[in-house]
Amino acid sequence: MSQSFYHGVVPVLTKTLGNLEAIIDKAIAHAAAHKIDDNAFVEARLFPDMFTFARQIRIAGDMAKGAGARLCGIDIPKYEDNEKTLPELKARLTKTIAFLNSLTPDQFKDAPERDIQFKAGPRSFQFKGQDYLQNWVLPNVYFHVTTAYNLLRHGGVEIGKMDFLGKV
């Protein structure tokens, strides 16, 4: 039995973002236990030219909500990009997961062949839905979630591969 396109998008992205929420919970607990201002994590980066942890979270979530909306042919929800704490970043992920979970399989009916066009910085991109998901969305989500994971791990948060993967 083949799965619908929906099943390659919503459950995959919500699981990944949910795992990231759980990792943020561990970072919050770590900061409290070690009396660390969680701003140290929010603004963390591995090198000066990298995006901060907060920006990694925002991009991962924006990539996921953008994918859901574009593949369904609906407007992308707008967020303010003003989170300053780990709980606020987690809330942003929760909001994104709720949006993705509001989408239905029927909305993805034409998604694999849907024309997807957008700008990212000065560049314009054009994809068919299948290529957009496989060659843009998923690699970008995993890249930014992995980078966020690595920033917290580098900061001493006790997380491991199974935290990244979640329940399997």
C-alpha positions as MATLAB code, in Angstrom:
seq = 'MSQSFYHGVVPVLTKTLGNLEAIIDKAIAHAAAHKIDDNAFVEARLFPDMFTFARQIRIAGDMAKGAGARLCGIDIPKYEDNEKTLPELKARLTKTIAFLNSLTPDQFKDAPERDIQFKAGPRSFQFKGQDYLQNWVLPNVYFHVTTAYNLLRHGGVEIGKMDFLGKV';
ca = [
       0.000    0.000    0.000;
       1.467    3.352   -0.984;
       1.302    6.313    1.337;
      -0.129    9.658    0.384;
       2.174   12.596   -0.163;
       0.767   14.028    3.074;
       2.392   11.161    4.994;
       5.807   12.102    3.624;
       5.371   15.671    4.834;
       3.269   16.221    7.953;
       4.254   13.244   10.152;
       7.921   13.584    9.180;
       8.125   17.313    9.899;
       6.016   17.224   13.067;
       8.109   14.381   14.485;
      11.349   16.205   13.734;
      10.106   19.463   15.255;
       8.636   17.572   18.218;
      12.008   15.951   18.858;
      13.529   19.431   18.770;
      10.953   20.595   21.345;
      12.056   17.752   23.640;
      15.700   18.729   23.136;
      14.852   22.323   24.072;
      13.169   21.004   27.240;
      16.464   19.325   28.131;
      18.307   22.583   27.472;
      15.883   24.462   29.751;
      16.420   21.882   32.510;
      20.192   21.978   31.984;
      20.267   25.774   32.208;
      18.206   25.726   35.411;
      20.276   22.956   37.026;
      23.556   24.684   36.230;
      22.308   28.234   36.861;
      23.033   29.237   33.263;
      21.134   32.110   31.679;
      19.281   30.430   28.816;
      20.205   33.428   26.667;
      23.621   31.782   26.397;
      21.940   29.003   24.407;
      19.573   31.285   22.480;
      22.474   33.352   21.148;
      24.932   30.452   20.795;
      26.787   29.832   17.560;
      29.810   27.700   16.738;
      31.541   30.356   14.664;
      30.981   34.109   14.268;
      29.596   33.840   10.736;
      26.971   31.225   11.697;
      23.349   31.873   12.570;
      22.474   31.726   16.268;
      20.580   28.872   17.901;
      17.419   31.001   17.795;
      17.801   31.531   14.069;
      18.361   27.788   13.527;
      15.044   27.094   15.305;
      13.230   29.786   13.343;
      14.530   28.539   10.003;
      13.720   24.886   10.738;
      10.174   25.830   11.713;
       9.741   28.288    8.861;
      10.939   25.689    6.384;
       8.393   23.201    7.760;
       5.412   25.574    7.819;
       6.394   26.957    4.423;
       6.467   23.441    3.026;
       3.049   22.577    4.388;
       1.502   25.778    3.096;
       3.181   25.807   -0.315;
       2.471   22.154   -0.982;
      -1.196   22.731   -0.113;
      -1.422   25.992   -2.059;
      -2.338   28.105    0.977;
      -0.839   31.160    2.657;
       2.167   30.617    4.906;
       1.492   31.646    8.517;
       3.543   34.698    9.537;
       5.520   34.769   12.778;
       7.251   37.777   14.317;
      10.795   36.345   14.794;
      11.015   37.972   18.220;
      11.646   34.990   20.504;
      14.266   35.721   23.137;
      14.104   32.650   25.398;
      14.173   28.896   25.057;
      10.505   28.593   26.137;
       9.535   31.149   23.482;
      11.442   29.203   20.830;
       9.735   26.004   21.950;
       6.351   27.755   21.745;
       7.154   28.739   18.168;
       7.776   25.082   17.329;
       4.535   24.088   19.068;
       2.649   26.640   16.971;
       4.274   25.296   13.801;
       3.417   21.705   14.687;
      -0.210   22.744   15.326;
      -0.328   24.392   11.898;
       1.072   21.297   10.188;
      -1.368   19.079   12.065;
      -4.247   21.250   10.820;
      -3.479   20.214    7.239;
      -5.390   17.302    5.732;
      -4.350   14.608    3.266;
      -6.849   15.984    0.734;
      -4.997   19.313    0.699;
      -1.887   17.492   -0.574;
      -3.702   15.841   -3.490;
      -1.822   17.776   -6.187;
       1.293   18.507   -4.106;
       3.850   16.355   -5.974;
       3.224   18.209   -9.236;
       2.384   21.613   -7.757;
       4.567   24.454   -9.033;
       6.480   25.938   -6.111;
       8.137   29.327   -6.548;
       9.744   31.481   -3.873;
      12.609   33.799   -3.115;
      15.290   33.190   -0.511;
      17.491   36.224   -0.158;
      18.409   37.470   -3.620;
      17.753   34.094   -5.280;
      14.539   32.805   -6.826;
      13.679   29.120   -6.808;
      11.275   27.022   -8.836;
      10.422   23.415   -8.089;
       7.732   20.846   -8.592;
       6.342   19.769   -5.215;
       8.132   16.413   -5.079;
      11.533   17.955   -5.799;
      10.828   20.840   -3.423;
      10.164   18.423   -0.570;
      13.038   16.045   -1.273;
      15.731   18.446   -2.431;
      14.976   21.631   -0.516;
      12.695   21.209    2.490;
      13.908   18.009    4.110;
      17.642   18.725    3.712;
      17.155   22.246    5.082;
      15.034   21.144    8.036;
      17.516   18.423    8.968;
      20.464   20.797    8.531;
      19.034   23.425   10.886;
      17.720   20.918   13.430;
      21.115   19.185   13.448;
      22.881   22.519   13.888;
      20.570   23.436   16.786;
      21.221   20.013   18.344;
      24.984   20.490   17.969;
      24.887   23.952   19.541;
      23.153   22.570   22.628;
      25.419   19.523   22.778;
      28.452   21.783   22.497;
      26.974   23.854   25.339;
      26.971   20.820   27.624;
      23.344   19.733   27.346;
      23.223   15.978   27.821;
      21.539   14.878   24.623;
      22.347   12.090   22.230;
      21.372   10.550   18.940;
      18.156    9.078   20.311;
      17.048   12.567   21.370;
      17.515   13.709   17.778;
      15.725   10.643   16.356;
      12.987   10.488   18.970;
      10.850    7.433   19.458;
      11.537    4.834   16.775;
];
